[in-house]
Amino acid sequence: MSWLLTILGILALIVLHELGHFAAAKAVGMRVERFSLFFPPKLIGIKRGETEYSIGAIPAGGYVKITGMSPIELQQLDLRVADRAYYMQRPWKRIVVILAGPAVNLAIAFFIFWGILLAGSPSGSIVLENLNPSVHTTRPSTSVLAVEPKAPASGKLRVGDRIVAIDGQPVTIESARARIAVHGCAGAQSNGCRAATPVAVTVLRDGRRLTLSIYPRYSAVAKRMLIGFGFGTPRAFGPVSAAGAALSEMWHTTTGTVTGFGRALTQPKVRHEVSSIVGITADAHETVNEGAGRALVFLGFLSLVLAVINLFPFLPLDGGHLLWSVLEKLRGRRVSLAAMYRYSSVGIVLLLFLVVNGVSNDISRLAG
């Protein structure tokens, strides 16, 4: 079920992106030939007016076919429909249609981040703070903010438990960590070794006082004994402050995506970390298993990245169409098709290089 939810979530982002183009094209009077859920070959379709609504056999997103997206296509059009073709419209209409797709993805990201902050989702707040440490979505407290899957505390501590004592002694955050750390392994401290004695963790849960017995494990990364949970409480946001924090998260992610794209082209170490849709789907699946809040933030992050990459100024990406429409508006005349393709070919080669690199990285990871 988690894999199904993961795939449906990613497909929904792509289809909603295309739905934005579709709705805007209809609104400004362009001729839309087809709106397809999934890619050809076509399984079923139904025609309403001039538009065919279909479902394809390859579940890899969706697409909108607007008449006359290029000057070459115009040469083959019936004159009765050519005046409603994309390339025959005023630049502002083309700009509206092209921006509508990324705008939908930006709106999805904003409302997900905004809703997570407003609702005070513990797991979502952690991810957002990790995404942009300058936005403090949590505040320090002795409450349990998150429990790591498969950690000693998993199945015992719950999010929202307030830790009041460890081994019978009242604690602060720092003293709690110190008391857990004294429960060492029987032999040499090695990564993952279990403590010789359990920690008695006293919590307040739903107004009741409970004492739980948990065996810590040694973490070579943290260099101390851990039971696998995080301290803190989600920070309270109002509608306005949540909107400001959501926009800050989006700006941080946008600038990081653009600079990361540049670093991936110039730095081998960064390039080895690039993932294709295969790796992205696997990462998304993990977040679904870790809770709704974390999964929603990841979905919002993907939606934002999809918008940003689509706005790169190279054909056939949305940004390429946008660039030439804006230039035409500024110059007062069309840009030559040869100039469009010469410029865009460089960007597309670079993007394809990263896609192939991402697939190669994912194959290497799957192969172990």
C-alpha positions as CSV (number, residue, x, y, z in Angstrom):
1,M,0.0,0.0,0.0
2,S,2.8,2.4,0.8
3,W,4.4,1.9,-2.6
4,L,1.0,2.6,-4.2
5,L,0.6,5.8,-2.2
6,T,4.1,6.9,-3.2
7,I,3.6,6.4,-6.9
8,L,0.1,8.0,-6.8
9,G,1.5,11.0,-5.0
10,I,4.3,11.6,-7.6
11,L,1.9,11.0,-10.5
12,A,-0.6,13.5,-9.0
13,L,2.1,16.2,-9.0
14,I,2.8,15.7,-12.7
15,V,-0.9,15.4,-13.7
16,L,-1.8,18.6,-11.7
17,H,1.0,20.4,-13.4
18,E,-0.5,19.5,-16.8
19,L,-3.9,20.3,-15.6
20,G,-2.7,23.9,-14.9
21,H,-1.6,24.2,-18.5
22,F,-4.9,22.7,-19.7
23,A,-7.1,25.0,-17.7
24,A,-5.1,28.1,-18.7
25,A,-5.1,27.2,-22.4
26,K,-8.9,26.7,-22.3
27,A,-9.3,30.0,-20.4
28,V,-7.4,32.1,-23.0
29,G,-9.1,30.4,-26.0
30,M,-6.4,28.1,-27.3
31,R,-7.3,24.8,-29.0
32,V,-6.5,21.8,-26.7
33,E,-6.5,18.6,-28.7
34,R,-5.8,16.1,-25.9
35,F,-5.6,15.8,-22.1
36,S,-4.1,12.4,-21.2
37,L,-3.6,10.7,-17.9
38,F,-0.4,8.6,-18.5
39,F,1.4,8.3,-21.8
40,P,0.6,6.4,-25.0
41,P,-0.3,3.9,-26.3
42,K,-3.8,5.0,-25.6
43,L,-6.0,2.5,-23.6
44,I,-9.3,4.4,-23.6
45,G,-10.4,7.9,-24.6
46,I,-13.5,10.0,-25.0
47,K,-14.0,13.2,-27.0
48,R,-15.8,16.1,-25.7
49,G,-16.0,19.0,-28.2
50,E,-12.5,19.5,-29.7
51,T,-10.6,17.8,-26.8
52,E,-10.0,14.1,-26.3
53,Y,-9.7,12.9,-22.7
54,S,-7.7,9.7,-22.6
55,I,-5.8,7.2,-20.4
56,G,-2.5,5.8,-21.6
57,A,-0.8,2.6,-20.9
58,I,2.4,4.0,-19.5
59,P,1.9,5.3,-15.9
60,A,4.6,8.0,-16.0
61,G,2.6,11.2,-15.6
62,G,0.4,12.9,-18.1
63,Y,0.4,15.5,-20.9
64,V,-1.6,18.2,-22.6
65,K,-1.5,18.5,-26.4
66,I,-2.1,22.2,-27.4
67,T,-2.4,22.9,-31.2
68,G,0.5,24.6,-32.8
69,M,3.2,24.5,-30.0
70,S,5.9,25.2,-32.6
71,P,6.2,27.1,-36.0
72,I,6.9,23.8,-37.8
73,E,3.5,22.4,-36.6
74,L,1.7,25.5,-37.9
75,Q,2.7,24.7,-41.5
76,Q,0.6,21.5,-41.4
77,L,-2.5,23.0,-39.7
78,D,-5.9,23.6,-41.2
79,L,-6.4,27.4,-41.5
80,R,-9.7,27.0,-39.7
81,V,-7.9,26.1,-36.4
82,A,-4.6,27.8,-37.0
83,D,-5.8,31.1,-35.5
84,R,-6.3,29.3,-32.1
85,A,-2.9,27.6,-32.1
86,Y,-0.5,28.3,-29.3
87,Y,2.2,29.9,-31.5
88,M,-0.4,32.3,-33.1
89,Q,-1.4,33.8,-29.8
90,R,-0.2,37.0,-28.3
91,P,2.9,36.6,-26.0
92,W,1.0,37.3,-22.8
93,K,-1.4,34.5,-23.5
94,R,1.4,32.1,-24.1
95,I,3.2,33.3,-20.9
96,V,0.0,32.7,-18.9
97,V,-0.4,29.1,-20.3
98,I,3.2,28.2,-19.7
99,L,3.4,29.6,-16.2
100,A,0.2,27.9,-15.1
101,G,1.8,24.5,-14.8
102,P,4.7,25.5,-12.5
103,A,2.3,27.8,-10.7
104,V,0.2,24.8,-9.7
105,N,3.3,23.0,-8.3
106,L,4.4,26.1,-6.4
107,A,0.9,26.4,-4.9
108,I,0.9,22.8,-3.9
109,A,4.3,23.2,-2.1
110,F,3.2,26.4,-0.4
111,F,-0.1,24.9,1.0
112,I,1.6,21.7,2.1
113,F,4.3,23.6,4.0
114,W,1.8,26.1,5.3
115,G,-0.6,23.4,6.5
116,I,2.1,21.4,8.2
117,L,3.3,24.4,10.1
118,L,-0.2,25.5,11.0
119,A,-1.2,22.0,12.2
120,G,2.1,21.6,14.2
121,S,2.9,18.2,12.8
122,P,5.9,16.9,14.7
123,S,7.5,14.9,11.9
124,G,6.7,17.5,9.4
125,S,8.2,20.3,11.5
126,I,11.4,18.3,11.9
127,V,11.8,17.9,8.2
128,L,11.1,21.5,7.5
129,E,13.7,22.6,10.0
130,N,16.2,20.2,8.5
131,L,15.4,21.6,5.1
132,N,16.0,25.2,6.2
133,P,17.7,25.5,9.6
134,S,17.2,29.2,9.6
135,V,13.4,28.6,10.1
136,H,12.9,27.4,13.6
137,T,9.8,25.1,13.4
138,T,10.4,23.4,16.8
139,R,11.3,24.6,20.3
140,P,13.3,22.9,23.0
141,S,11.5,20.8,25.6
142,T,11.7,17.5,27.4
143,S,8.8,16.2,25.3
144,V,9.3,13.5,22.6
145,L,9.2,15.1,19.2
146,A,10.0,12.0,17.1
147,V,10.9,8.4,17.6
148,E,13.3,6.7,15.1
149,P,12.0,3.6,13.4
150,K,13.6,0.3,14.6
151,A,15.3,2.2,17.5
152,P,15.2,0.9,21.1
153,A,12.5,3.6,21.9
154,S,10.3,2.5,18.9
155,G,7.1,1.0,20.2
156,K,7.7,2.3,23.7
157,L,8.0,6.1,23.6
158,R,5.3,8.0,21.7
159,V,5.4,11.5,20.1
160,G,4.1,13.9,22.7
161,D,5.3,12.0,25.8
162,R,6.9,14.4,28.3
163,I,10.0,12.9,29.9
164,V,10.0,13.8,33.6
165,A,12.6,11.5,35.0
166,I,15.3,9.0,34.0
167,D,16.4,6.3,36.5
168,G,14.2,8.0,39.1
169,Q,15.9,11.4,38.8
170,P,14.2,14.6,37.4
171,V,15.9,15.7,34.1
172,T,16.5,18.5,31.7
173,I,17.4,17.8,28.1
174,E,21.1,17.7,28.8
175,S,20.9,15.7,32.0
176,A,18.6,13.2,30.3
177,R,21.2,12.6,27.6
178,A,23.9,12.2,30.2
179,R,21.9,9.7,32.2
180,I,21.2,7.6,29.1
181,A,24.9,7.7,28.1
182,V,26.1,6.1,31.4
183,H,24.4,2.8,30.5
184,G,27.3,1.3,28.6
185,C,27.7,-2.0,26.8
186,A,29.0,-5.0,28.7
187,G,32.2,-5.2,26.5
188,A,33.9,-2.8,24.2
189,Q,31.7,0.1,22.9
190,S,31.0,-0.9,19.3
191,N,28.4,0.5,16.9
192,G,25.0,-1.0,17.7
193,C,26.0,-2.8,20.9
194,R,23.3,-3.1,23.5
195,A,23.6,-1.6,27.0
196,A,24.2,-4.1,29.8
197,T,21.4,-2.4,31.9
198,P,18.1,-0.7,30.8
199,V,17.2,2.9,31.3
200,A,14.1,3.6,33.3
201,V,12.3,6.4,31.5
202,T,9.4,8.0,33.3
203,V,7.0,9.9,31.1
204,L,3.7,11.7,31.4
205,R,1.3,10.4,28.7
206,D,-2.4,11.5,28.6
207,G,-2.2,12.6,32.2
208,R,-0.8,9.3,33.4
209,R,2.7,8.7,34.8
210,L,4.5,5.7,33.2
211,T,7.9,4.2,33.7
212,L,9.4,2.4,30.6
213,S,12.4,0.1,30.5
214,I,14.5,0.7,27.4
215,Y,18.0,-0.7,26.5
216,P,20.1,1.9,24.8
217,R,22.4,1.1,21.9
218,Y,25.8,2.7,21.1
219,S,26.0,5.0,18.1
220,A,29.5,5.4,16.6
221,V,28.3,8.5,14.8
222,A,27.0,10.2,18.0
223,K,29.8,8.6,20.1
224,R,27.3,7.8,22.9
225,M,24.5,5.6,24.0
226,L,21.1,6.4,22.4
227,I,17.6,5.1,22.7
228,G,16.5,6.7,19.4
229,F,14.2,9.7,19.9
230,G,14.3,13.5,19.6
231,F,13.5,16.2,22.1
232,G,11.3,19.1,21.3
233,T,7.8,20.5,20.6
234,P,6.4,21.9,17.3
235,R,6.5,25.7,17.4
236,A,3.0,27.3,17.3
237,F,2.4,29.2,14.1
238,G,-0.5,31.4,13.2
239,P,-1.8,31.7,9.6
240,V,0.4,34.7,8.7
241,S,3.6,33.5,10.4
242,A,3.1,30.0,8.9
243,A,2.8,31.6,5.4
244,G,6.0,33.6,6.0
245,A,7.9,30.5,7.1
246,A,6.5,28.4,4.2
247,L,7.7,31.1,1.7
248,S,11.1,31.1,3.4
249,E,11.3,27.3,3.1
250,M,10.4,27.6,-0.6
251,W,13.0,30.2,-1.4
252,H,15.7,28.2,0.4
253,T,14.8,25.1,-1.6
254,T,14.6,27.0,-4.9
255,T,18.1,28.6,-4.5
256,G,19.5,25.3,-3.3
257,T,18.1,23.5,-6.4
258,V,19.5,26.0,-8.8
259,T,23.0,26.1,-7.1
260,G,22.9,22.3,-6.7
261,F,22.3,21.9,-10.5
262,G,25.4,24.0,-11.1
263,R,27.5,22.1,-8.6
264,A,26.3,18.7,-10.1
265,L,27.7,19.8,-13.4
266,T,31.1,20.8,-12.0
267,Q,31.7,18.7,-8.9
268,P,32.0,14.9,-9.2
269,K,31.2,14.4,-5.6
270,V,27.8,16.2,-5.9
271,R,27.2,14.4,-9.2
272,H,27.4,11.0,-7.5
273,E,24.5,12.0,-5.2
274,V,22.1,12.8,-8.1
275,S,19.0,10.5,-8.3
276,S,16.7,9.7,-11.1
277,I,12.9,9.1,-10.7
278,V,13.8,5.6,-9.5
279,G,15.8,6.9,-6.6
280,I,13.3,9.7,-5.9
281,T,10.5,7.1,-5.7
282,A,12.4,5.0,-3.3
283,D,13.1,8.0,-1.1
284,A,9.5,9.0,-1.2
285,H,8.5,5.4,-0.2
286,E,10.7,5.7,2.9
287,T,9.0,8.9,3.9
288,V,5.6,7.4,3.5
289,N,6.6,4.7,5.9
290,E,7.8,7.2,8.4
291,G,4.6,9.1,8.8
292,A,2.1,11.4,7.1
293,G,3.8,14.7,8.1
294,R,7.2,13.7,6.7
295,A,5.6,12.2,3.5
296,L,3.6,15.4,2.9
297,V,6.7,17.6,3.3
298,F,8.6,15.4,0.9
299,L,5.7,15.6,-1.6
300,G,5.8,19.4,-1.3
301,F,9.5,19.5,-1.8
302,L,9.2,17.4,-5.0
303,S,6.4,19.7,-6.2
304,L,8.6,22.7,-5.7
305,V,11.6,21.1,-7.4
306,L,9.4,20.0,-10.3
307,A,8.4,23.7,-10.8
308,V,11.9,25.0,-10.5
309,I,13.4,22.5,-13.0
310,N,10.5,23.1,-15.5
311,L,11.4,26.8,-15.4
312,F,14.9,26.2,-16.6
313,P,15.1,28.3,-19.8
314,F,15.6,25.5,-22.3
315,L,13.1,24.0,-24.8
316,P,11.1,21.9,-24.5
317,L,10.8,22.8,-20.8
318,D,8.3,25.4,-19.8
319,G,11.1,27.9,-19.1
320,G,12.2,27.6,-22.7
321,H,8.7,28.5,-24.1
322,L,8.5,31.3,-21.5
323,L,11.9,32.8,-22.4
324,W,11.0,33.0,-26.1
325,S,7.6,34.5,-25.4
326,V,9.1,37.1,-23.1
327,L,11.8,38.0,-25.7
328,E,9.2,38.3,-28.4
329,K,7.2,40.7,-26.2
330,L,10.3,42.8,-25.5
331,R,11.7,42.8,-29.1
332,G,8.3,43.3,-30.8
333,R,9.1,40.4,-33.2
334,R,9.6,36.7,-33.2
335,V,12.8,35.0,-32.3
336,S,14.1,32.7,-35.1
337,L,13.5,29.0,-34.7
338,A,17.1,28.3,-35.4
339,A,18.2,30.6,-32.6
340,M,15.8,28.8,-30.2
341,Y,17.1,25.4,-31.0
342,R,20.8,26.3,-30.9
343,Y,20.4,27.9,-27.5
344,S,18.2,25.2,-26.1
345,S,20.3,22.3,-27.3
346,V,23.1,23.2,-24.9
347,G,20.8,23.2,-21.9
348,I,19.0,20.0,-22.9
349,V,22.3,18.1,-23.3
350,L,23.3,19.2,-19.8
351,L,19.9,18.1,-18.4
352,L,20.1,14.7,-20.2
353,F,23.6,14.2,-18.8
354,L,22.3,14.6,-15.3
355,V,19.3,12.3,-16.0
356,V,21.6,9.6,-17.3
357,N,24.0,10.2,-14.4
358,G,21.1,9.9,-11.9
359,V,19.9,6.6,-13.5
360,S,23.5,5.2,-13.3
361,N,23.8,6.2,-9.7
362,D,20.5,4.5,-8.8
363,I,21.5,1.3,-10.6
364,S,24.8,1.3,-8.7
365,R,22.9,1.7,-5.4
366,L,20.4,-1.0,-6.2
367,A,23.3,-3.3,-7.2
368,G,24.8,-2.7,-3.8
